[in-house]
Amino acid sequence: MPFNIDPELPVPLGVQLRGVIEYGIVCGQLPAGLQLPPVRAMASQLNIAPMTVSQVYKELKAAGLLETKQGHGTFVSKSIPQQVRPAILDLQLRIDQLLHDAAAAGLTAPELVALVNARINRRGAATQGLRLVFVGLFEEATKAYGADIQAKLPDGDVIHTTTLNAILTNDLLRQRAVNADLVLTLANRKADVAEILGGKQRVLGINYIPSERTRTLLAGIDPLAHVAIVSTFPEFLPIMKAGVQRFAPHVHHIKATVLESPDLAETLSRADVVVHATGSEKAIGLIRPSSSHFEYRHTPDPIEIDQVLLPMLEAIRGDLPITPAPPMPDLRRSHEN
């Protein structure tokens, strides 16, 4: 039988594949003892990730529907007819009736799938928290950002942290991000993360403000001091300078540069206070003994957490549209017609 899946349906491809195989087994289209295509062959045939196929096979093995013969492949379990046929065939009849009722109500197949998916998500929302992944640049800072966000999440929701380099080089960490309910990252890295994940996951860029400790240190700088700002990345420098000016508006002598700039040593030699970004620690060795320095560490903007992240999580939790969705058909009118 063909293992047809439809990428336009609002259902994960792995869920679709599992349903196709289960349906084939129960209805006799995939008889006991039949060998399924190898993982990579199935993935190539359906144009999906091998990891997705592997996970589906694993779940069906755990359910007793498939079995593996070492060195030979994956087969439909020979004990299937006695195990699952009566219960699932009864369910299949009810599904057929649901399809009939949906068609009578004027619902298209994608609309019906969306409604069923919403009900499934709502049933699981009370007992299963959301899984988030935060992708940062530097491991220590990323863990701190993750801890800041975790403190504001609803009970049951969990956030894992990783780095941009890690998801580039580690297939397992990249797959964890793909499988997450939501991926978070620095706002200016959203496009990079989305590209690495291949557009397979919703990515939210979070804006950050200097942490409370950083704000306190900035506010305490002598108004007459000459301040040097050192950024690790050129594209981050304007954001960092704006942050310093925001929380130290009384300071007027500011010179900003980047870690690899030719003028780094000269800039630091004239500074009374050096504010360096995470990743620019080697600049400390160029600072005058009489100068002070501290790291410009961030924390998620609490306003953005409250007004953007938390509402988005509730939308995901309830399978509500995050962007305006087309109106659903009027079921009462459909019945009347």
Wavefront OBJ file of the C-alpha trace (Angstrom):
o trace
v 0.000 0.000 0.000
v 1.206 3.590 -0.528
v 2.278 5.462 2.596
v 0.646 8.760 1.629
v 1.009 11.819 3.855
v -0.072 15.390 3.166
v 2.249 18.230 4.266
v -0.601 20.751 3.910
v -2.629 19.198 6.721
v -2.296 20.800 10.171
v -0.940 17.560 11.631
v 2.731 16.631 12.169
v 4.042 14.359 9.429
v 5.143 11.759 11.967
v 1.626 11.580 13.373
v 0.271 11.118 9.858
v 2.739 8.333 9.073
v 1.907 6.495 12.273
v -1.795 6.694 11.456
v -1.255 5.396 7.911
v 0.691 2.382 9.185
v -1.763 1.647 11.995
v -4.690 1.909 9.602
v -2.962 -0.390 7.123
v -2.297 -3.002 9.793
v -5.805 -2.960 11.238
v -7.525 -3.050 7.864
v -5.373 -5.869 6.564
v -3.562 -3.806 3.922
v -0.333 -4.452 5.825
v -0.567 -8.160 6.705
v 1.281 -9.780 9.595
v 4.877 -10.535 8.700
v 5.096 -7.892 5.958
v 8.441 -6.092 5.846
v 8.266 -2.282 5.919
v 10.688 -0.114 3.952
v 13.955 0.708 5.759
v 13.991 4.018 7.636
v 16.004 5.931 5.049
v 14.039 4.511 2.147
v 10.747 5.491 3.775
v 12.104 8.956 4.606
v 13.263 9.470 1.017
v 9.949 8.249 -0.375
v 7.951 10.666 1.783
v 10.502 13.505 1.796
v 10.660 13.646 5.589
v 13.483 13.348 8.111
v 14.817 9.836 8.832
v 14.549 10.688 12.549
v 10.790 11.111 12.097
v 10.413 7.662 10.502
v 12.668 6.091 13.125
v 10.564 7.576 15.934
v 7.331 6.308 14.355
v 8.754 2.798 14.002
v 9.949 2.953 17.631
v 6.513 3.977 18.897
v 4.769 1.267 16.903
v 7.223 -1.342 18.197
v 6.462 -0.219 21.747
v 2.748 -0.595 20.963
v 3.332 -4.142 19.737
v 2.355 -3.383 16.157
v 5.835 -3.777 14.641
v 8.820 -5.954 15.408
v 12.468 -5.880 14.408
v 14.438 -8.862 13.180
v 18.122 -8.198 13.755
v 19.877 -7.753 10.437
v 16.692 -8.196 8.415
v 14.531 -5.114 9.069
v 11.181 -4.070 10.487
v 8.053 -6.194 10.077
v 4.378 -6.087 10.960
v 3.980 -8.107 14.134
v 2.473 -11.555 13.615
v 0.404 -11.233 16.789
v -1.487 -8.182 15.532
v -4.824 -9.774 14.540
v -5.514 -11.103 18.049
v -4.227 -7.992 19.814
v -5.870 -4.999 18.234
v -8.340 -5.822 15.480
v -11.674 -5.845 17.430
v -11.145 -2.579 19.328
v -9.643 -0.650 16.456
v -12.113 -1.887 13.887
v -14.894 -0.597 16.127
v -13.084 2.717 16.383
v -12.673 2.766 12.614
v -16.446 2.487 12.184
v -16.943 5.466 14.458
v -14.304 7.425 12.556
v -16.111 6.666 9.313
v -19.319 7.987 10.877
v -17.469 11.128 12.001
v -16.212 11.671 8.447
v -19.767 11.273 7.165
v -21.138 13.768 9.713
v -18.344 16.256 8.959
v -19.068 16.109 5.232
v -22.769 16.665 5.933
v -21.849 19.716 8.014
v -19.808 21.166 5.147
v -16.401 20.662 6.742
v -13.388 20.014 4.554
v -10.828 17.368 5.539
v -8.234 19.932 6.785
v -10.914 21.682 8.876
v -11.950 18.390 10.476
v -8.333 17.489 11.199
v -7.824 20.905 12.803
v -10.847 20.396 15.059
v -9.737 16.909 16.131
v -6.185 18.103 16.714
v -7.476 20.961 18.868
v -9.478 18.565 21.021
v -6.483 16.272 21.486
v -4.281 19.185 22.527
v -6.869 20.510 24.969
v -7.243 17.089 26.602
v -3.481 16.832 27.106
v -2.869 20.429 28.131
v -3.931 19.868 31.743
v -1.418 17.106 32.357
v 1.418 17.789 29.944
v 3.460 20.958 29.991
v 5.035 22.581 26.985
v 8.636 21.883 25.994
v 10.686 24.913 25.008
v 14.243 25.211 23.755
v 16.312 28.390 24.041
v 19.153 28.777 21.533
v 21.881 31.204 22.538
v 25.455 31.971 21.577
v 27.570 31.249 24.659
v 26.842 28.329 26.957
v 27.104 30.049 30.344
v 25.040 33.067 29.331
v 22.506 30.857 27.561
v 21.935 28.810 30.712
v 21.375 32.032 32.651
v 18.844 33.242 30.071
v 17.062 29.906 30.234
v 16.866 30.122 34.027
v 15.417 33.647 33.792
v 12.699 32.465 31.413
v 11.977 29.260 33.381
v 11.201 31.353 36.463
v 8.358 33.038 34.587
v 6.857 29.962 32.907
v 3.643 28.297 34.110
v 4.040 25.169 36.220
v 4.772 22.139 34.088
v 6.419 24.015 31.220
v 10.127 23.270 30.834
v 12.838 25.075 28.906
v 16.093 23.478 27.724
v 19.081 25.485 26.585
v 21.579 24.970 23.812
v 23.776 27.088 21.556
v 23.724 28.039 17.916
v 26.908 26.097 17.301
v 25.497 23.034 19.071
v 22.411 22.754 16.861
v 24.639 23.262 13.835
v 26.937 20.377 14.728
v 24.846 18.003 16.857
v 21.965 16.177 15.173
v 20.356 15.146 18.464
v 20.299 18.682 19.860
v 18.972 20.005 16.571
v 16.218 17.376 16.598
v 15.298 18.305 20.173
v 14.743 21.859 18.956
v 12.702 20.652 15.984
v 10.516 18.575 18.312
v 9.978 21.363 20.853
v 6.665 23.166 21.174
v 8.473 26.488 20.771
v 12.051 27.569 20.109
v 13.308 30.814 21.612
v 16.420 32.732 20.715
v 17.907 36.202 20.699
v 15.845 38.463 18.480
v 18.749 39.137 16.133
v 19.431 35.399 15.717
v 15.887 34.363 14.846
v 16.575 34.049 11.105
v 19.749 32.019 11.726
v 17.983 29.569 14.027
v 14.975 29.245 11.728
v 17.273 28.450 8.802
v 19.181 25.786 10.746
v 15.921 24.128 11.790
v 14.785 24.118 8.179
v 11.546 25.943 8.809
v 10.254 22.930 10.736
v 9.599 24.759 13.979
v 8.026 27.960 15.284
v 10.822 30.307 16.393
v 10.312 33.348 18.596
v 12.987 36.017 18.859
v 13.115 37.482 22.373
v 14.322 41.006 23.073
v 16.639 41.448 26.018
v 17.542 44.249 28.357
v 20.576 44.533 30.614
v 20.226 42.435 33.769
v 19.514 44.056 37.119
v 23.190 43.777 38.096
v 24.279 45.336 34.805
v 21.782 48.175 35.179
v 23.006 48.834 38.716
v 26.647 48.956 37.596
v 25.796 51.233 34.665
v 23.851 53.590 36.914
v 26.853 53.779 39.268
v 29.411 54.930 36.678
v 31.014 58.287 37.431
v 29.479 60.936 35.134
v 32.970 62.163 34.192
v 34.326 58.706 33.368
v 35.427 57.703 29.888
v 33.588 54.481 29.057
v 34.637 51.927 26.489
v 32.135 49.410 25.149
v 33.472 46.177 23.631
v 31.156 43.944 21.635
v 31.987 40.434 20.471
v 29.925 40.774 17.299
v 29.731 43.886 15.111
v 25.979 43.573 14.613
v 25.427 43.613 18.375
v 27.364 46.814 19.006
v 24.517 49.297 18.288
v 22.201 47.404 20.641
v 24.815 47.318 23.365
v 25.627 51.009 23.039
v 21.935 51.908 23.154
v 21.596 49.874 26.352
v 24.484 51.683 27.998
v 23.034 55.050 27.007
v 19.626 54.032 28.295
v 20.774 52.998 31.757
v 23.677 55.416 32.096
v 22.254 58.597 30.516
v 24.502 60.706 32.739
v 27.658 59.430 31.017
v 28.753 61.473 27.999
v 32.170 60.066 27.100
v 31.450 56.747 25.388
v 33.542 54.957 22.770
v 32.250 51.713 21.314
v 34.282 49.111 19.431
v 34.378 45.401 18.656
v 36.707 42.701 19.881
v 38.584 42.260 16.595
v 38.803 45.959 15.733
v 42.290 47.427 15.091
v 41.513 50.284 17.482
v 40.673 47.993 20.429
v 43.933 48.496 22.350
v 43.887 52.264 21.878
v 40.252 52.540 22.939
v 40.851 50.506 26.095
v 43.980 52.474 26.993
v 41.902 55.634 27.350
v 38.980 54.130 29.238
v 38.218 54.511 32.938
v 35.430 51.921 32.755
v 35.175 49.059 30.275
v 31.845 47.389 29.603
v 32.422 44.179 27.636
v 30.012 41.738 26.061
v 29.855 38.034 26.797
v 32.571 36.441 24.705
v 34.865 39.470 24.834
v 36.647 38.478 28.033
v 40.087 38.541 26.400
v 39.783 42.338 26.187
v 40.261 42.450 29.961
v 43.979 41.789 29.458
v 44.329 45.094 27.605
v 42.699 47.245 30.292
v 44.720 49.708 32.353
v 45.334 48.572 35.959
v 43.512 51.624 37.257
v 40.392 50.969 35.146
v 37.363 48.975 36.190
v 35.374 46.574 34.048
v 32.253 44.421 34.095
v 30.328 42.155 31.756
v 27.267 43.441 29.981
v 24.892 40.582 30.829
v 21.272 40.454 29.722
v 17.924 39.187 30.900
v 14.713 38.757 28.910
v 12.631 41.917 28.671
v 9.877 41.271 31.267
v 7.355 43.237 29.235
v 7.976 41.019 26.226
v 7.700 37.878 28.365
v 4.328 39.010 29.707
v 2.887 40.449 26.503
v 4.368 38.162 23.834
v 5.784 34.888 25.150
v 3.175 33.901 27.732
v 0.187 34.635 25.442
v 1.904 32.643 22.682
v 2.341 29.686 25.016
v -1.343 29.764 25.880
v -2.186 29.868 22.178
v -0.003 26.818 21.582
v -1.393 25.068 24.638
v -4.952 25.496 23.458
v -4.116 25.105 19.774
v -5.485 28.580 19.173
v -4.389 30.527 16.095
v -1.512 32.899 16.815
v -2.362 34.880 13.702
v -5.914 35.593 12.558
v -7.376 32.448 11.042
v -10.049 32.246 8.321
v -13.565 31.920 9.755
v -14.837 28.408 10.325
v -18.089 27.407 8.596
v -21.324 27.925 10.481
v -22.254 24.394 11.554
v -25.863 25.328 12.341
v -26.346 26.836 8.896
v -24.770 23.780 7.287
v -27.193 21.496 9.093
v -30.135 23.684 8.112
v -29.120 23.441 4.480
l 1 2 3 4 5 6 7 8 9 10 11 12 13 14 15 16 17 18 19 20 21 22 23 24 25 26 27 28 29 30 31 32 33 34 35 36 37 38 39 40 41 42 43 44 45 46 47 48 49 50 51 52 53 54 55 56 57 58 59 60 61 62 63 64 65 66 67 68 69 70 71 72 73 74 75 76 77 78 79 80 81 82 83 84 85 86 87 88 89 90 91 92 93 94 95 96 97 98 99 100 101 102 103 104 105 106 107 108 109 110 111 112 113 114 115 116 117 118 119 120 121 122 123 124 125 126 127 128 129 130 131 132 133 134 135 136 137 138 139 140 141 142 143 144 145 146 147 148 149 150 151 152 153 154 155 156 157 158 159 160 161 162 163 164 165 166 167 168 169 170 171 172 173 174 175 176 177 178 179 180 181 182 183 184 185 186 187 188 189 190 191 192 193 194 195 196 197 198 199 200 201 202 203 204 205 206 207 208 209 210 211 212 213 214 215 216 217 218 219 220 221 222 223 224 225 226 227 228 229 230 231 232 233 234 235 236 237 238 239 240 241 242 243 244 245 246 247 248 249 250 251 252 253 254 255 256 257 258 259 260 261 262 263 264 265 266 267 268 269 270 271 272 273 274 275 276 277 278 279 280 281 282 283 284 285 286 287 288 289 290 291 292 293 294 295 296 297 298 299 300 301 302 303 304 305 306 307 308 309 310 311 312 313 314 315 316 317 318 319 320 321 322 323 324 325 326 327 328 329 330 331 332 333 334 335 336 337
